[in-house]
Amino acid sequence: MAAIGKSLRQLSSVASGHIALRASLTLLFLSWPCPSLGKKKLYIGALFPMSGGWPGGQACLPSAQMALDLVNNRTDILPDYELELIYYDSMCDPGESTKLLYDLLYTEPIKTVLMPGCSSVSTLVAEAARMWNLIVLSYGSSSPALSNRNRFPTFFRTHPSATLHNPTRVRLFQKWKWTKIATIQQTTEVFTSTLDDLEQRVKEAGIEISVRQSFLTDPAVAVKNLKRQDARIIVGLFYETEARKVFCEVFKEKLYGKKYVWFLIGWYADNWFKIKDPSINCTIENMTEAVEGHVTTEIVMLNPETVRGASNLTSQEFLGALMNRLGGKNPEETGGFQEAPLAYDAVWALALALNKTVAPLKAKGRRLEDFNYNNHDITAEIYRALNTSSFEGVSGHVVFDAQGSRMAMTLIEQLQGGSYKKIGYYDSSQKNLSWFGNDVWIGNSQPYLNNMTAVGCMMALAAVFPLGIDGHHIHRSQFPVVCQFRLWLLGLGFSLAYGSMFTKIWWVHNLFTKKEEKKEKRKHLEPWKLYATVGVLLAIDVLSLMIWQIVDPLHITVEKFTREAPKGDLDVLIQPLLEHCTSEKMNTWLGVVYGYKGLLLLLGIFLAYETKSVSTEKINDHRAVGMAIYNVAVLCMITAPVTMILTSQQDASFAFAALAIVFSVYITLVVLFVPKMRRLITRGEWQSEQQDTLKTGSSTNNNDEEKSRQLERENRELQKIIQEKEQRVSELRNQLVERQALRNRRRPSSGTNQNHSNSSPPSSQPDPKSLLPPPGYPNPTSDNHSSLPPSFSNSSNLYQADSKISRNHCHNSQIPLLYK
């Protein structure tokens, strides 16, 4: 089944107000009935589970119908055709679905595509569909087994595989340094295959599954075994109905609290533990107490960006329109509400794919309405079109991988106080785990360092005011205090603002440009190291300024210029005076400060250049920091010598210094903080840097050094595997030589039976024909990189009468293959 982010909690704000109104008007306009005279109908056979383990059809069916209405009224998509949905209630039951599939296939009209939901139902449909030459597009199936292209050659799904949860779980185990876990699962194929994948992943990560329990309908014994074997970190894989049974037993066994952590699937309804269930004897209060604190992982399947995709609806407008379609039903009590965007995008993926096939089929003299269950060409074109699909949907970007599945980010939530709270996201493609308080991206940019930068910038701006004060504004005796104030504000402001940015770049460089051995040891960066680095830079400034003020304090000096005669007939001369803040060895102190700061600026530029293509989840805004460092360095290196030259021209000196400070501060603040503000206002809470850099061309894919290290590491691992295999081959060869020698020694003793032995084959090699797959099935050695499904390569024999396998024509050598 499926999962998207807990959009339900946002629904109250979405379904009300101008967004819902706008969505309703848009939907009303687009779905206004128009004459379909002359349009040819294409039929979709669908199975929507309205009840059972996952009643997803309750929301997915209205969502699919809403998409069909919009598609059929578009003039640019299938203008000569009308899509019609023929659907049944599968009850998420494979047995019931078998009968319904028979009805769909053997009753008119001919169905062009099948759309099932539920993994168990989709497995049945997808495996049988190849025999009828049908494409299968599922909106709610997460079983990892469905990713097998040889077994399901014509299967696609808008929901990612359930194994996408496992990298997130393993990353969390590593994050919290857990080395032993336990599992409990419902014995269905989707959960068994998911758990097998998890077992392999945790083994690679050095984590042990100490307890593995399963149950069919009653979890009581399995939960007791978890308690008996002292399981603490527990991964639960079961449907929502069974989840209530499990946690009722968990409450009875007291297998909850601070000593235990439960990991569950995130696609249950938000109030799943509060729903009255006659199959359990626990109260809502008992269930609420037992489930408190558990962690869930679920696929993010609602587009967080306010963009209009192929359907011309934003994700928020879609939710508002769906609520209107549901007639005010409570989303928490409507099965499949979270998966509704997947069903909506599945219809759009199909419509766009069918639209893409019209021109190629016309070139071959074919039409979509010519499709029948023996027509391979039309099926092949539909397969190609779906395989190359790429569009923006309400569930995000829709594109299928080589196995017909989608990839997405994973949302991590925890039940706190009876409601789910977002605690992080994991991008398995980038291996990026993001935590957040109010915002993931901001949390990963080290907000305390950002605060230090902001404080330093404000101190630098404040220094502009004392730079413009002279004896005309204050008493002469107070002028030395103003001199000190200028120096300390500029010095400490620079140390805080530039020092915090320099610290980020320093640690990014330190972690990701060192040798592999050192990087692995130091990859876990503690925040206190960042703060300590800024503290060291600040302490150096404070110490140097204190020494300067104690040894050679600043005082006021007056520079006299040539006397000037005023305009007019006056018998006076004007003596121009200029007050300076100086000390006895002013040039020496300035040389030390400028030298130290200049080295920091040059080093910062070098480090920013070195780390421009590095990406890390620890400090994810270091590219913006690099840009700010370039800005500060250039302005400082220009301003310092110019102001020393213009010392005697107070107006020009002040204007140049003040403008340099203002520009450097504002550019720094804009570069660092405007992107974060933009995310908070327009993009929601979760947008990660990796996705933005993909759009701007600064993707982590450009990180050649990181890729090189990864390839080297994989190469070393593969070399070890090859050495082990070669050693094993050598051992097997020696065993064969020994056996051959033993046979040779035994042959003279079996001379009486030589005539009989000669009649048998001299080698134990099987007949090559016996290795062929059954007629009509794809050859295992065929090329799997083709854009066509494997079964199409020999589909010409698929429906020939002489190639059908019957009980009387089954060759002995083919029998083992029939049961693989």
Sequence and secondary structure as in RCSB ss.txt:
>XXXX:A:sequence
MAAIGKSLRQLSSVASGHIALRASLTLLFLSWPCPSLGKKKLYIGALFPMSGGWPGGQACLPSAQMALDLVNNRT
DILPDYELELIYYDSMCDPGESTKLLYDLLYTEPIKTVLMPGCSSVSTLVAEAARMWNLIVLSYGSSSPALSNRN
RFPTFFRTHPSATLHNPTRVRLFQKWKWTKIATIQQTTEVFTSTLDDLEQRVKEAGIEISVRQSFLTDPAVAVKN
LKRQDARIIVGLFYETEARKVFCEVFKEKLYGKKYVWFLIGWYADNWFKIKDPSINCTIENMTEAVEGHVTTEIV
MLNPETVRGASNLTSQEFLGALMNRLGGKNPEETGGFQEAPLAYDAVWALALALNKTVAPLKAKGRRLEDFNYNN
HDITAEIYRALNTSSFEGVSGHVVFDAQGSRMAMTLIEQLQGGSYKKIGYYDSSQKNLSWFGNDVWIGNSQPYLN
NMTAVGCMMALAAVFPLGIDGHHIHRSQFPVVCQFRLWLLGLGFSLAYGSMFTKIWWVHNLFTKKEEKKEKRKHL
EPWKLYATVGVLLAIDVLSLMIWQIVDPLHITVEKFTREAPKGDLDVLIQPLLEHCTSEKMNTWLGVVYGYKGLL
LLLGIFLAYETKSVSTEKINDHRAVGMAIYNVAVLCMITAPVTMILTSQQDASFAFAALAIVFSVYITLVVLFVP
KMRRLITRGEWQSEQQDTLKTGSSTNNNDEEKSRQLERENRELQKIIQEKEQRVSELRNQLVERQALRNRRRPSS
GTNQNHSNSSPPSSQPDPKSLLPPPGYPNPTSDNHSSLPPSFSNSSNLYQADSKISRNHCHNSQIPLLYK
>XXXX:A:secstr
      GGGGHHHHSSSHHHHHHHHHHHHHT     TT EEEEEEEEE SSSS  THHHHHHHHHHHHHHHHT S
SSSTTEEEEEEEEE TT HHHHHHHHHHHHHSSS EEEEEEBSHHHHHHHHHHHGGGT EEEESB   GGGG TT
TSTTEEESS  GGGHHHHHHHHHHHTT  EEEEEEESSHHHHHHHHHHHHHHHHTT EEEEEEEESS  HHHHHH
HHHTT  EEEEE  HHHHHHHHHHHHHHT  STT EEEEETTS TTGGGS  TT    HHHHHHHHTT EEEEE 
 S  S    TTS  HHHHHHHHHHHTTS  GGGSTTTTTHHHHHHHHHHHHHHHHHHHHHHHHTT  GGG  TT 
HHHHHHHHHHHHT EEEETTEEEE  TTS     EEEEEEETTEEEEEEEEETTTTEEEE SS HHHHTT HHHH
HHHHHHHHHHHHTHHHHT  TTTS GGGHHHHHHHHHHHHHHHHHHHHHHHHHHHHHHHHHHSS HHHHHHT S 
 HHHHHHHHHHHHHHHHHHHHHHHHHS  EEEEEE   B  SSS S  B  EEEEEE TTHHHHHHHHHHHHHHH
HHHHHHHHHHTTT   SSSTTHHHHHHHHHHHHHHHHHHHHHHHHTTT HHHHHHHHHHHHHHHHHHHHHHHHHH
HHHIIIII S   HHHHHHHHT  GGG HHHHHHHHHHHHHHHHHHHHHHHHHHHHHHHHHHHHHHHHHHHGGGG
GGGHHHHHTS SS    GGGGS  TTS  TTS S SSS GGGGGGGGTT GGG   TTS  GGGHHHHT 
